[in-house]
Amino acid sequence: MAILPLLVIALVCLAGGGSLLPAVEAIWLTIPRAGDRCVYEVIQANVVVVGDFLCIDQNNEVGLGPTVNIRVTSAYGKEVYKRTNVTQGRFAFTTSESGTYLACLSMHKDQTHYAVDNSTAIVSLDWKMGIGTKDWDAGVELELRKSAERVFEIRANILFLRFREAAMREINEKTNKRVSQLSFMSLGLSVVVSLFQVWHLKRFFLKKKLI
C-alpha cells in the first residue's frame, strides 16, 4: 500500500512529540528482508551529530510495524551507536575524528509480531549536524547566535584546511628531498661506473699493448 505524504508527516509529528523534522533533511529508506541499507555523512572532528529514525509499516501505523536493527560507526570503524529490534529512536554523539560516518539499518530477524507484510520496512532517517542540532529561539538573538555558530564552523573549516595543507606540504617537501638525494646518488653511481670502465679499458689496452 502506498504511503500518503500528509499521513506520513502527521505520523512523524506524533512520533517526535509534536516536533516536525525538516523535510529537506530526512532520508526515506526501504529496508529489505535480508541485507543492510547504509547511508553515510562526511563529518569533521568535534561536531555534534543527532539522528532520528522512525519505522513505518505498510498500513501507515507507527510503532506497530516491522522492527529494525541500526548501527552507526565512525570513520575508523568504531561503533558509536547500536540498537536492535526497535521501531524508532535517536542517537547523539560528538565526533572524535574526521571522516565518513556510516549508519546501517537491517530488518530484525524475528518478525513474528508483525504478520501483514514482513518483506520490507520503510524507515525515515534524519541526520542533523552542527548548528542544525541547536534548538533556536526566535528574534534577533536567533540570527546573532546562528551567525556566531556559522563563523565558528567556518573558522573550524579553515583551520582544518590549513592543517591538511601543512600536512600535504610536509609530505611534498620530504618527497622532493628524497628524490633529490636519489638523483645525487644515481649521478654519483654513474660517475663511479664510468671511471671504473675507463680504468678497466685503459688497463686492458695496456695489457694488450695497444697503447
N, C-alpha and C positions, 0 to 999 in steps of 0.2 A: 504494500500500500504506500502510495506517495505521501510525503510529509508536507503539510501545508505550511508555508512560511510564517503566517501570522500565528498559527498554533505553536510552532516551534519557538517563536520569540516569547510568547506568553509562558511556555514551559520553562525556558531559560530564566525568565524573571522570577518565577516561583522557586526554582531550584536555588537561585542565588540570593534568596532572602529579600526579593524585591528590587535588587540592583541589576540593571540590564548591562550585559557585557557589550563592548563596542563591536559592531558588526564587522568592521574592517579588520579586526584583529583575530577573530575566531576562525578556526580551520575545521571543516567538516570532513571526517574520515569514515570510510566504510571498512570495518574490521572483518576479515574473512574468518571462517570457522577454524582454519588451520593457517599458521604463519603469523608474522608480525606486520604491522604498518608503522613506519617510523617517520618522524619529522625532525628537522634539525634547525638550530639557530647558531650563527657565529657570534659569540659574545666575548667581550673583553673581561679582564680580571676586575674584581671589586665592583661588580654590577649586581644590583638586587633584581632577582627574577621571581615572578609569581605566575603560576599557571593554574588554570581551572579546566577540569574536564567533566563532561556530562554525557552519559549514555542514554539514548532514547530508543525505545523499542519500535517495532513496525506499526503498533497501534497508537503511537504518539503519547505514550504514558511514561512518566519519569519515575525511576526507581523500581519499576516492575518488570523491566526487560532483561536482556542478557547481561551478564556481568563480565568485566574485563580485567586484565592484568596490565599494569603500567610500570615502566622502569625508565628512569632518567639518569643518564650518565654524563660525566664531564668529558672534556677534550681528551683526557688520557685514560678514559675507561673507568674512572672512579664513580661508584654508584652514589648519587645524591638523593634519590627518592625511589621508593618501590612500594607498591600496594598490589594485592591480589584479591580477586573475587569482589570487585566493587562496581557500583554504577556511577558514582560521581566522587569528586574530591578536589583538593587543592594542594599544590606543592609550592614551597617558597624556599629560596636559598640565595646566598651571596656567592658569586663565582670567585674561586680562588686562583683560577688560571685562565688564560685567554685561549680561545679555540672554538671548536664545533661541539655544541651540546646536543645530545640526541635523546629524544623521547620516543619510546617504542611501546605500542599497545598490541595486545593479543586477547582473543576471547578465552575466558576461563574454561578449563576442560569440563568441569561439572556444570551442566546447564539443565539439570533435571527439574529445577523450579520453574523453568520457562519452556512451555510446550507449544507456543504459537509458531515461531519460526526461528530456529537457532542456527541458521546458516550464516548470517552476518549480524554485525552490530554497528550502529551508527553512533559516532562519538563526536562531540564538539570539543575542540581543544583550543584554549586561548592562552597565548604567551603574552606576558607583559614584562617590560624591562625598563630600568632606569626611571625616568620621570613618569612613565606610564603606570608605575605601581603606586604612585602617590595619590592620596585622596585629597584633592584640592578644594579649597573654599572659593566662593565667588568673589568678584570685586577686583580692585586694583592690586591688592596683595597677591591675588592669584597670579596675575601676569608677572609681577615682580619675582615671585617665587619660581615661576616657570622659567623666566629669563635667567635667574641665578642658576637653576638646575641645568639649563642648556649651556650656559657659559662654563659651568663645571665639567659637563660632559665633553664640550669642545676642547677645553684645556686638557682633559684626560686623553682625548684622542690625539691631540698634538704631541703630548709627552710620549704616548705610545709610539707614534710615528717617528719621533726623534730617537727613541730607544732602538727601533728597528733599523733606522738609517745608520745610527752609530755602529750597531752590530754588523750590518752589511759592509760598512766602510772598513771596519776592522778586518773582516774576512777578506775583502778585496786587497787590502794592504799586505796581509800575510801571504795571500796567493801571489801577488806581484813580487814580493820579496823572495819567495821560494822559486818562482820562475826565473828571476834574475840570477839567483845562486846556481840554479840548474844550468842556465846559459853559460855562466862563467866556468862551471865545472866541465861542460861539454867542450867549450873552447880550449880550456887547458888540456883536456884529454886529447883533443885533436892535434894541438901543438906537440905534445909529447910523442904521440904516434908518428907524426910527420918527421920529427927529429930522429926517432928510432929508425924509421925507414931510410932516411938519408944516411945515417951511420951504418946501417946494415948494407946498403947498396955500395957505399964507399969501401967498406971492408971487403965486400965480395969482389969488386973491381980490382982492388989492390991484390987480393989473393990470386986472382986470375991474371994479374999483371997487365990489365987493360989500361990502367992509368999510372 
